Structures are given as C-alpha cells and as structure tokens.
Amino acid sequence: MDKKISCAVFDVDGTLLDSMGVWANIGDIYLRKKGYEPDPELAEQVKVMTVPETAVYMKETYRMPETAEEITREIGDTVRDFYYYQAEDKQDARAFMKKLYDQGTRIFVATASERDPIEHALARVGMWPMVEQLFTSSELGCGKSQDGYWALVASKIGVPVEDLTIFEDSLHAVETAVQAGCTVVAISDRYTVEDEPALRKLADRYIYNFTELL
C-alpha cells in the first residue's frame, strides 16, 4: 500500500481465510457425513436459503429422520468443526497483517460469521494476537449490506469512517464501504470471480492475494 494505514478492517471468509467453500458446499458436506448422496445441484438449490431453511429442505427432500432443528444444530456443529480444525489462511494474509501490525496499524476484523469459530480459526493460523477487536454482524445488530454498517464500526473503534481501510472479497460489502467513504481493497476469491469487474471498478485497489501488498 502506498499510504500509511491507521485502521485496517479485515473481512474473514474469502479474505483472511479460505473458507467460502464450507458455506457454498455445507449441504453436500453434511449429507455425505450422514451417509446420503447429495443431488449435484444441491448447492445451487440452497444458495439463498438460511441454515434453518436448508435444514427443512434437506429433511423433506432426503426424508431424513432427524428434526429440522436437529439438522440445523448439526450443520452448525459441522461448520464450527471446520473453523476449529480445518480452515486455512489465504496466501500471505498473516504476513501482510504482521507487516501492518509492526508498522503500528490498528487491526480489526468484521465478519458475518459467529465469534467463537472465527476466534478459534484466527488463533490457529496465528492472526488472533494481532487483532484489537472483532465485530460480528449478530452482535452489532447490523449487516455489511446495510448503509450504516461501516459508520457503526468506525464509531465502535472511535475514529471517523474515512480513517478505515477495508479488506473485502464481497461485492455488497465493498459497495457499502465505498459509499461510506472508506478506503477499500478488494481481494479475489474463487467463489466471487464473477464479481471481479464490479469490484475493480468500485475499490481503490483490487488484488489477487496479499503477496502483492508485501
């Protein structure tokens, strides 16, 4: 980066961690774990469903004996185990975070995922000690697609929203960050490649990996 970053706010899934696959394929992962062969189109069928809606759909489609509530809980356990034991950091994400940290940049994390599994994953890959604060959408009561999200994060940090440099792979989060007046670095992820043209147009910089910023 050309300028000194005072406050860096990193997204997690698809940005710091190579973890979007677990969300894109959670139905397949769960069904195979239970001994079922998922429909090849399952991921597309449940793409816009919540986890409870996915649970109902799979129960009805695969005639599963578990209740929808039990399936929801077990899907949650599967996701948690992925973050606890499997999720890996993206190329040079830790190295770039360490570079910023050593320069005196304040490091924050903002995620739509829940706190516990994210804390465990970031600790396991060696990033958590550098993080000053973690913001989750559920705890903030606000999501990244909402207009006031980044101003709320800035107020929690105690700085003007213009002082934030956001690292994101998600188009909707980049859109609201740009609208809020943040500096935005968009990062490529294999699950959002179709958004690359829009991300390039919106963000202050587009990168394929953090190696480019070292």
Accessible surface in RSA format (square Angstrom, percent):
REM  Atomic radii and reference values for relative SASA: ProtOr
REM  Chains: A
REM  Algorithm: Lee & Richards
REM  Probe-radius: 1.40
REM  Slices: 20
REM RES _ NUM      All-atoms   Total-Side   Main-Chain    Non-polar    All polar
REM                ABS   REL    ABS   REL    ABS   REL    ABS   REL    ABS   REL
RES MET A   1    59.89  31.0  19.85  13.1  40.04  95.3  20.96  17.8  38.93  51.6
RES ASP A   2   156.92 109.9 115.14 114.6  41.78  98.8  40.50  95.3 116.42 116.1
RES LYS A   3   112.12  54.7 100.32  61.6  11.80  28.1  73.58  66.2  38.54  41.0
RES LYS A   4   125.54  61.2  96.61  59.3  28.93  68.9  90.45  81.4  35.09  37.4
RES ILE A   5     3.37   1.9   0.84   0.6   2.53   6.1   2.12   1.5   1.25   3.4
RES SER A   6    56.11  47.4  49.58  66.2   6.52  15.0  44.27  94.3  11.83  16.6
RES CYS A   7     2.36   1.8   2.36   2.6   0.00   0.0   0.00   0.0   2.36   2.5
RES ALA A   8     0.00   0.0   0.00   0.0   0.00   0.0   0.00   0.0   0.00   0.0
RES VAL A   9     0.44   0.3   0.36   0.3   0.08   0.2   0.36   0.3   0.08   0.2
RES PHE A  10     0.17   0.1   0.17   0.1   0.00   0.0   0.17   0.1   0.00   0.0
RES ASP A  11    12.77   8.9  11.29  11.2   1.48   3.5   0.13   0.3  12.63  12.6
RES VAL A  12     0.00   0.0   0.00   0.0   0.00   0.0   0.00   0.0   0.00   0.0
RES ASP A  13    17.85  12.5  15.21  15.1   2.64   6.2   7.86  18.5  10.00  10.0
RES GLY A  14     0.00   0.0   0.00   N/A   0.00   0.0   0.00   0.0   0.00   0.0
RES THR A  15     0.00   0.0   0.00   0.0   0.00   0.0   0.00   0.0   0.00   0.0
RES LEU A  16     0.01   0.0   0.01   0.0   0.00   0.0   0.01   0.0   0.00   0.0
RES LEU A  17     0.00   0.0   0.00   0.0   0.00   0.0   0.00   0.0   0.00   0.0
RES ASP A  18    50.39  35.3  39.30  39.1  11.09  26.2   7.55  17.8  42.84  42.7
RES SER A  19     0.28   0.2   0.00   0.0   0.28   0.6   0.28   0.6   0.00   0.0
RES MET A  20    50.28  26.0  50.03  33.1   0.25   0.6  45.08  38.3   5.20   6.9
RES GLY A  21    12.77  15.7   0.00   N/A  12.77  15.7  11.81  32.4   0.96   2.1
RES VAL A  22     5.31   3.5   1.56   1.4   3.75   9.0   2.96   2.6   2.34   6.4
RES TRP A  23    94.55  37.9  78.26  37.9  16.29  38.3  77.42  41.3  17.13  27.8
RES ALA A  24    40.84  37.6  22.65  35.0  18.19  41.4  34.84  49.1   6.00  15.9
RES ASN A  25    53.39  36.8  52.83  51.1   0.57   1.4  10.28  24.7  43.12  41.7
RES ILE A  26    12.95   7.4  12.84   9.6   0.11   0.3  12.84   9.2   0.11   0.3
RES GLY A  27     2.57   3.2   0.00   N/A   2.57   3.2   0.56   1.5   2.00   4.5
RES ASP A  28    26.00  18.2  26.00  25.9   0.00   0.0   3.87   9.1  22.13  22.1
RES ILE A  29    70.82  40.3  63.67  47.4   7.14  17.2  68.72  49.5   2.10   5.7
RES TYR A  30     1.57   0.7   1.57   0.9   0.00   0.0   1.57   1.2   0.00   0.0
RES LEU A  31     0.00   0.0   0.00   0.0   0.00   0.0   0.00   0.0   0.00   0.0
RES ARG A  32   131.42  55.2 112.11  57.2  19.30  46.0  53.33  72.9  78.09  47.3
RES LYS A  33   128.67  62.8  90.41  55.5  38.26  91.1  81.78  73.6  46.88  49.9
RES LYS A  34    73.18  35.7  45.64  28.0  27.54  65.6  25.18  22.7  48.00  51.1
RES GLY A  35    71.19  87.8   0.00   N/A  71.19  87.8  35.59  97.7  35.60  79.7
RES TYR A  36    62.30  29.1  54.50  31.0   7.80  20.3  44.14  33.2  18.16  22.4
RES GLU A  37   131.94  75.8 111.46  84.3  20.48  48.8  63.63 123.1  68.31  55.8
RES PRO A  38     5.71   4.2   0.47   0.4   5.24  19.1   0.47   0.4   5.24  32.6
RES ASP A  39    58.76  41.2  51.59  51.3   7.16  16.9  15.65  36.8  43.11  43.0
RES PRO A  40   126.29  92.0  90.83  82.8  35.46 128.9 101.54  83.8  24.75 153.8
RES GLU A  41   102.15  58.6 100.80  76.3   1.34   3.2  39.74  76.9  62.40  51.0
RES LEU A  42     0.29   0.2   0.19   0.1   0.10   0.3   0.19   0.1   0.10   0.3
RES ALA A  43    37.23  34.2  30.05  46.4   7.18  16.3  32.50  45.8   4.73  12.5
RES GLU A  44   111.87  64.2  98.56  74.6  13.31  31.7  43.81  84.7  68.06  55.6
RES GLN A  45    70.73  39.6  51.18  37.4  19.55  46.5  31.23  66.5  39.50  30.0
RES VAL A  46    14.27   9.4   9.79   8.9   4.47  10.8   9.79   8.5   4.47  12.1
RES LYS A  47   145.96  71.2 113.91  69.9  32.05  76.3  74.42  67.0  71.54  76.2
RES VAL A  48   138.58  91.2 107.37  97.2  31.20  75.2 114.64  99.6  23.93  64.9
RES MET A  49    61.72  32.0  41.60  27.5  20.11  47.9  41.48  35.3  20.23  26.8
RES THR A  50    76.70  54.6  68.21  69.1   8.49  20.2  73.12  98.2   3.58   5.4
RES VAL A  51    45.60  30.0  41.34  37.4   4.26  10.3  42.25  36.7   3.35   9.1
RES PRO A  52    73.01  53.2  72.29  65.9   0.72   2.6  72.95  60.2   0.06   0.4
RES GLU A  53    93.03  53.4  86.90  65.7   6.13  14.6  38.24  74.0  54.79  44.7
RES THR A  54     6.80   4.8   6.80   6.9   0.00   0.0   1.70   2.3   5.10   7.7
RES ALA A  55     0.00   0.0   0.00   0.0   0.00   0.0   0.00   0.0   0.00   0.0
RES VAL A  56    65.63  43.2  65.45  59.3   0.17   0.4  65.63  57.0   0.00   0.0
RES TYR A  57    58.10  27.1  55.38  31.5   2.72   7.1  44.20  33.2  13.90  17.1
RES MET A  58     0.00   0.0   0.00   0.0   0.00   0.0   0.00   0.0   0.00   0.0
RES LYS A  59    67.62  33.0  66.02  40.5   1.60   3.8  47.33  42.6  20.28  21.6
RES GLU A  60   125.51  72.1 102.31  77.4  23.20  55.2  45.25  87.5  80.26  65.5
RES THR A  61    70.82  50.4  40.79  41.4  30.03  71.6  41.10  55.2  29.71  44.9
RES TYR A  62    39.11  18.3  24.33  13.8  14.78  38.5  29.19  21.9   9.92  12.2
RES ARG A  63   215.22  90.4 189.33  96.5  25.90  61.7  67.92  92.8 147.30  89.3
RES MET A  64     4.53   2.3   0.00   0.0   4.53  10.8   0.00   0.0   4.53   6.0
RES PRO A  65   110.85  80.8  75.75  69.1  35.10 127.6  87.40  72.2  23.45 145.7
RES GLU A  66    31.70  18.2  29.12  22.0   2.58   6.1  16.51  31.9  15.19  12.4
RES THR A  67    63.52  45.2  63.10  64.0   0.41   1.0  61.21  82.2   2.30   3.5
RES ALA A  68    20.01  18.4  18.00  27.8   2.02   4.6  18.14  25.5   1.87   5.0
RES GLU A  69   125.49  72.0 118.53  89.7   6.97  16.6  65.74 127.2  59.75  48.8
RES GLU A  70    62.12  35.7  62.12  47.0   0.00   0.0  11.35  21.9  50.78  41.5
RES ILE A  71     0.00   0.0   0.00   0.0   0.00   0.0   0.00   0.0   0.00   0.0
RES THR A  72    37.68  26.8  35.78  36.3   1.90   4.5  32.86  44.1   4.82   7.3
RES ARG A  73   138.74  58.3 129.60  66.1   9.14  21.8  65.16  89.0  73.59  44.6
RES GLU A  74    48.36  27.8  47.35  35.8   1.02   2.4  22.31  43.2  26.05  21.3
RES ILE A  75     1.05   0.6   1.05   0.8   0.00   0.0   1.05   0.8   0.00   0.0
RES GLY A  76    36.56  45.1   0.00   N/A  36.56  45.1  31.38  86.1   5.18  11.6
RES ASP A  77    51.57  36.1  51.40  51.2   0.18   0.4  10.46  24.6  41.11  41.0
RES THR A  78    11.50   8.2   9.50   9.6   2.00   4.8   9.43  12.7   2.06   3.1
RES VAL A  79    11.62   7.6  11.62  10.5   0.00   0.0  11.62  10.1   0.00   0.0
RES ARG A  80    94.99  39.9  94.28  48.1   0.71   1.7  26.77  36.6  68.23  41.3
RES ASP A  81    45.19  31.7  44.85  44.6   0.33   0.8  15.87  37.3  29.32  29.2
RES PHE A  82    33.56  16.8  33.21  20.6   0.35   0.9  33.28  20.2   0.28   0.8
RES TYR A  83     0.56   0.3   0.56   0.3   0.00   0.0   0.56   0.4   0.00   0.0
RES TYR A  84    47.56  22.2  40.53  23.1   7.04  18.3  26.85  20.2  20.71  25.5
RES TYR A  85   153.59  71.7 131.12  74.6  22.47  58.5  93.29  70.1  60.30  74.3
RES GLN A  86   113.75  63.6 102.43  74.9  11.32  27.0  29.21  62.2  84.54  64.1
RES ALA A  87     0.62   0.6   0.00   0.0   0.62   1.4   0.62   0.9   0.00   0.0
RES GLU A  88   100.05  57.4  98.68  74.7   1.36   3.2  47.97  92.8  52.08  42.5
RES ASP A  89    49.47  34.7  34.33  34.2  15.14  35.8   0.46   1.1  49.01  48.9
RES LYS A  90    29.61  14.4  24.45  15.0   5.16  12.3  28.15  25.3   1.46   1.6
RES GLN A  91   106.76  59.7  88.76  64.9  18.00  42.9  42.59  90.6  64.17  48.7
RES ASP A  92    50.33  35.3  37.29  37.1  13.04  30.8   5.31  12.5  45.02  44.9
RES ALA A  93     0.20   0.2   0.00   0.0   0.20   0.5   0.01   0.0   0.19   0.5
RES ARG A  94    97.20  40.8  96.99  49.4   0.22   0.5  23.88  32.6  73.32  44.4
RES ALA A  95    41.10  37.8  30.22  46.6  10.88  24.7  35.25  49.6   5.86  15.5
RES PHE A  96     1.23   0.6   1.23   0.8   0.00   0.0   1.23   0.7   0.00   0.0
RES MET A  97     0.00   0.0   0.00   0.0   0.00   0.0   0.00   0.0   0.00   0.0
RES LYS A  98    80.48  39.3  80.48  49.4   0.00   0.0  50.65  45.6  29.83  31.8
RES LYS A  99    70.04  34.2  62.84  38.6   7.19  17.1  49.92  44.9  20.11  21.4
RES LEU A 100     4.72   2.6   4.72   3.4   0.00   0.0   4.72   3.3   0.00   0.0
RES TYR A 101   104.35  48.7  94.70  53.9   9.65  25.1  53.51  40.2  50.84  62.7
RES ASP A 102    93.27  65.3  56.49  56.2  36.79  87.0  29.95  70.5  63.32  63.2
RES GLN A 103    88.75  49.6  66.06  48.3  22.68  54.0  34.30  73.0  54.44  41.3
RES GLY A 104    55.05  67.9   0.00   N/A  55.05  67.9  33.93  93.1  21.12  47.3
RES THR A 105     4.97   3.5   0.01   0.0   4.95  11.8   0.00   0.0   4.97   7.5
RES ARG A 106    86.87  36.5  82.40  42.0   4.47  10.6  45.61  62.3  41.26  25.0
RES ILE A 107     1.71   1.0   0.21   0.2   1.50   3.6   0.21   0.2   1.50   4.1
RES PHE A 108     0.40   0.2   0.40   0.2   0.00   0.0   0.40   0.2   0.00   0.0
RES VAL A 109     0.00   0.0   0.00   0.0   0.00   0.0   0.00   0.0   0.00   0.0
RES ALA A 110     0.13   0.1   0.13   0.2   0.00   0.0   0.13   0.2   0.00   0.0
RES THR A 111     0.12   0.1   0.12   0.1   0.00   0.0   0.00   0.0   0.12   0.2
RES ALA A 112    78.88  72.5  56.96  87.9  21.92  49.9  57.27  80.6  21.61  57.3
RES SER A 113    11.50   9.7   4.78   6.4   6.72  15.5   7.90  16.8   3.60   5.0
RES GLU A 114    97.58  56.0  95.17  72.0   2.41   5.7  53.09 102.7  44.49  36.3
RES ARG A 115    78.51  33.0  76.72  39.1   1.79   4.3  39.62  54.1  38.89  23.6
RES ASP A 116    67.22  47.1  63.09  62.8   4.14   9.8  35.60  83.8  31.62  31.5
RES PRO A 117    17.13  12.5  17.13  15.6   0.00   0.0  17.13  14.1   0.00   0.0
RES ILE A 118     0.00   0.0   0.00   0.0   0.00   0.0   0.00   0.0   0.00   0.0
RES GLU A 119    48.48  27.8  47.28  35.8   1.20   2.9   5.96  11.5  42.52  34.7
RES HIS A 120    78.31  42.8  71.83  49.9   6.48  16.6  51.06  52.6  27.25  31.7
RES ALA A 121     0.00   0.0   0.00   0.0   0.00   0.0   0.00   0.0   0.00   0.0
RES LEU A 122     0.00   0.0   0.00   0.0   0.00   0.0   0.00   0.0   0.00   0.0
RES ALA A 123    54.16  49.8  36.47  56.3  17.69  40.2  37.33  52.6  16.83  44.6
RES ARG A 124    92.90  39.0  56.46  28.8  36.44  86.8  59.68  81.6  33.21  20.1
RES VAL A 125    19.63  12.9   4.84   4.4  14.80  35.7  13.34  11.6   6.29  17.1
RES GLY A 126    24.33  30.0   0.00   N/A  24.33  30.0  21.10  57.9   3.23   7.2
RES MET A 127     0.00   0.0   0.00   0.0   0.00   0.0   0.00   0.0   0.00   0.0
RES TRP A 128    72.13  28.9  70.03  33.9   2.09   4.9  43.07  23.0  29.05  47.1
RES PRO A 129   107.08  78.0  76.27  69.5  30.81 112.0  86.38  71.3  20.70 128.7
RES MET A 130    13.84   7.2   9.32   6.2   4.52  10.8   9.81   8.3   4.03   5.3
RES VAL A 131    17.15  11.3   0.00   0.0  17.15  41.3   0.41   0.4  16.74  45.4
RES GLU A 132    95.56  54.9  60.08  45.5  35.48  84.5  41.42  80.1  54.14  44.2
RES GLN A 133    75.06  42.0  70.02  51.2   5.04  12.0  22.47  47.8  52.59  39.9
RES LEU A 134     4.34   2.4   0.00   0.0   4.34  10.9   0.00   0.0   4.34  11.7
RES PHE A 135     6.99   3.5   5.35   3.3   1.64   4.3   6.99   4.2   0.00   0.0
RES THR A 136     0.50   0.4   0.40   0.4   0.10   0.2   0.11   0.1   0.39   0.6
RES SER A 137    18.69  15.8  16.37  21.8   2.32   5.3  15.96  34.0   2.72   3.8
RES SER A 138    69.31  58.6  35.91  47.9  33.40  76.9  43.95  93.6  25.36  35.5
RES GLU A 139   105.77  60.7  67.18  50.8  38.59  91.9  48.72  94.2  57.05  46.6
RES LEU A 140    29.21  16.3   7.63   5.5  21.58  54.2  10.69   7.5  18.52  49.8
RES GLY A 141    65.83  81.2   0.00   N/A  65.83  81.2  35.18  96.5  30.65  68.6
RES CYS A 142    19.27  14.6  14.64  16.3   4.63  10.9   7.75  19.6  11.51  12.4
RES GLY A 143    20.64  25.4   0.00   N/A  20.64  25.4  18.13  49.8   2.51   5.6
RES LYS A 144    13.53   6.6   9.09   5.6   4.44  10.6   7.68   6.9   5.85   6.2
RES SER A 145    73.39  62.0  53.11  70.9  20.28  46.7  26.36  56.1  47.02  65.9
RES GLN A 146    94.03  52.6  89.24  65.2   4.80  11.4  33.58  71.5  60.46  45.9
RES ASP A 147   117.07  82.0  97.93  97.5  19.13  45.2  38.71  91.1  78.36  78.1
RES GLY A 148    42.69  52.6   0.00   N/A  42.69  52.6  32.98  90.5   9.71  21.7
RES TYR A 149     0.00   0.0   0.00   0.0   0.00   0.0   0.00   0.0   0.00   0.0
RES TRP A 150     1.10   0.4   1.10   0.5   0.00   0.0   1.10   0.6   0.00   0.0
RES ALA A 151    53.76  49.4  47.94  74.0   5.81  13.2  48.99  69.0   4.77  12.6
RES LEU A 152    55.81  31.1  51.25  36.7   4.56  11.5  55.13  38.7   0.68   1.8
RES VAL A 153     0.00   0.0   0.00   0.0   0.00   0.0   0.00   0.0   0.00   0.0
RES ALA A 154     2.70   2.5   2.70   4.2   0.00   0.0   2.70   3.8   0.00   0.0
RES SER A 155    75.00  63.4  46.64  62.2  28.36  65.3  48.69 103.7  26.32  36.9
RES LYS A 156   114.73  56.0  87.87  53.9  26.85  63.9  34.56  31.1  80.17  85.4
RES ILE A 157    14.70   8.4   0.00   0.0  14.70  35.4   1.61   1.2  13.09  35.5
RES GLY A 158    61.30  75.6   0.00   N/A  61.30  75.6  30.35  83.3  30.95  69.3
RES VAL A 159    30.77  20.2  19.25  17.4  11.52  27.8  23.85  20.7   6.92  18.8
RES PRO A 160    80.91  59.0  68.14  62.1  12.77  46.4  80.24  66.3   0.67   4.2
RES VAL A 161    23.07  15.2  19.16  17.3   3.92   9.4  19.16  16.6   3.92  10.6
RES GLU A 162   106.10  60.9  93.35  70.6  12.75  30.4  48.35  93.5  57.76  47.2
RES ASP A 163    60.90  42.7  51.00  50.8   9.90  23.4   8.36  19.7  52.54  52.4
RES LEU A 164     0.42   0.2   0.00   0.0   0.42   1.1   0.02   0.0   0.40   1.1
RES THR A 165     3.10   2.2   3.10   3.1   0.00   0.0   0.00   0.0   3.10   4.7
RES ILE A 166     0.34   0.2   0.34   0.3   0.00   0.0   0.34   0.2   0.00   0.0
RES PHE A 167     0.93   0.5   0.93   0.6   0.00   0.0   0.93   0.6   0.00   0.0
RES GLU A 168     0.64   0.4   0.64   0.5   0.00   0.0   0.00   0.0   0.64   0.5
RES ASP A 169     2.65   1.9   2.65   2.6   0.00   0.0   0.00   0.0   2.65   2.6
RES SER A 170    24.74  20.9  23.53  31.4   1.21   2.8  19.44  41.4   5.30   7.4
RES LEU A 171    41.83  23.3  39.49  28.3   2.33   5.9  39.49  27.7   2.33   6.3
RES HIS A 172    89.56  49.0  86.77  60.3   2.80   7.2  57.17  58.9  32.39  37.7
RES ALA A 173     0.00   0.0   0.00   0.0   0.00   0.0   0.00   0.0   0.00   0.0
RES VAL A 174     0.00   0.0   0.00   0.0   0.00   0.0   0.00   0.0   0.00   0.0
RES GLU A 175    65.77  37.8  64.65  48.9   1.12   2.7  10.97  21.2  54.80  44.7
RES THR A 176     9.01   6.4   7.79   7.9   1.22   2.9   8.14  10.9   0.86   1.3
RES ALA A 177     0.00   0.0   0.00   0.0   0.00   0.0   0.00   0.0   0.00   0.0
RES VAL A 178    50.85  33.5  39.77  36.0  11.08  26.7  40.20  34.9  10.65  28.9
RES GLN A 179   134.27  75.1  95.52  69.8  38.75  92.3  49.58 105.5  84.69  64.2
RES ALA A 180    26.40  24.3   4.39   6.8  22.01  50.1  16.93  23.8   9.47  25.1
RES GLY A 181    38.20  47.1   0.00   N/A  38.20  47.1  25.86  71.0  12.34  27.6
RES CYS A 182     9.94   7.5   0.00   0.0   9.94  23.4   0.25   0.6   9.69  10.5
RES THR A 183    25.12  17.9  22.82  23.1   2.30   5.5  10.40  14.0  14.72  22.3
RES VAL A 184     0.00   0.0   0.00   0.0   0.00   0.0   0.00   0.0   0.00   0.0
RES VAL A 185     0.58   0.4   0.42   0.4   0.16   0.4   0.42   0.4   0.16   0.4
RES ALA A 186     0.00   0.0   0.00   0.0   0.00   0.0   0.00   0.0   0.00   0.0
RES ILE A 187     1.46   0.8   1.46   1.1   0.00   0.0   1.46   1.1   0.00   0.0
RES SER A 188    17.90  15.1  14.76  19.7   3.14   7.2   2.26   4.8  15.64  21.9
RES ASP A 189     5.43   3.8   1.27   1.3   4.16   9.8   3.69   8.7   1.74   1.7
RES ARG A 190   147.96  62.1 125.28  63.9  22.68  54.0  64.38  88.0  83.58  50.7
RES TYR A 191    72.70  33.9  52.49  29.9  20.22  52.6  41.69  31.3  31.01  38.2
RES THR A 192    16.79  11.9  15.58  15.8   1.21   2.9  14.97  20.1   1.82   2.8
RES VAL A 193    84.34  55.5  75.84  68.7   8.50  20.5  76.62  66.6   7.72  20.9
RES GLU A 194   122.47  70.3  92.61  70.1  29.86  71.1  67.99 131.5  54.48  44.5
RES ASP A 195    31.38  22.0  29.94  29.8   1.43   3.4   1.43   3.4  29.94  29.9
RES GLU A 196    36.69  21.1  36.69  27.8   0.00   0.0   7.79  15.1  28.90  23.6
RES PRO A 197    97.09  70.8  84.46  77.0  12.62  45.9  90.87  75.0   6.22  38.7
RES ALA A 198    39.13  36.0  31.41  48.5   7.72  17.6  37.87  53.3   1.25   3.3
RES LEU A 199     0.57   0.3   0.57   0.4   0.00   0.0   0.57   0.4   0.00   0.0
RES ARG A 200   113.36  47.6  93.87  47.9  19.49  46.4  41.49  56.7  71.88  43.6
RES LYS A 201   185.68  90.6 151.80  93.1  33.87  80.7 104.25  93.8  81.43  86.7
RES LEU A 202    63.82  35.5  48.62  34.8  15.21  38.2  50.49  35.5  13.33  35.9
RES ALA A 203    13.24  12.2   0.26   0.4  12.98  29.5   0.28   0.4  12.96  34.3
RES ASP A 204   100.96  70.7  62.24  61.9  38.72  91.6  22.63  53.3  78.33  78.1
RES ARG A 205    89.17  37.4  82.55  42.1   6.62  15.8  35.58  48.6  53.59  32.5
RES TYR A 206    23.00  10.7   4.71   2.7  18.29  47.6   2.91   2.2  20.09  24.8
RES ILE A 207     0.18   0.1   0.09   0.1   0.09   0.2   0.18   0.1   0.00   0.0
RES TYR A 208   117.31  54.8 104.97  59.7  12.34  32.1  83.74  62.9  33.58  41.4
RES ASN A 209    37.32  25.7  36.44  35.2   0.88   2.1   7.74  18.6  29.58  28.6
RES PHE A 210     0.31   0.2   0.31   0.2   0.00   0.0   0.31   0.2   0.00   0.0
RES THR A 211    57.63  41.0  49.38  50.1   8.25  19.7  49.38  66.3   8.25  12.5
RES GLU A 212    76.97  44.2  49.29  37.3  27.68  65.9  38.84  75.1  38.13  31.1
RES LEU A 213     2.99   1.7   0.00   0.0   2.99   7.5   1.73   1.2   1.26   3.4
RES LEU A 214    93.97  52.3  44.26  31.7  49.71 125.0  59.68  41.9  34.29  92.3
END  Absolute sums over single chains surface
CHAIN  1 A    10276.3       8036.1       2240.2       5618.9       4657.4
END  Absolute sums over all chains
TOTAL         10276.3       8036.1       2240.2       5618.9       4657.4
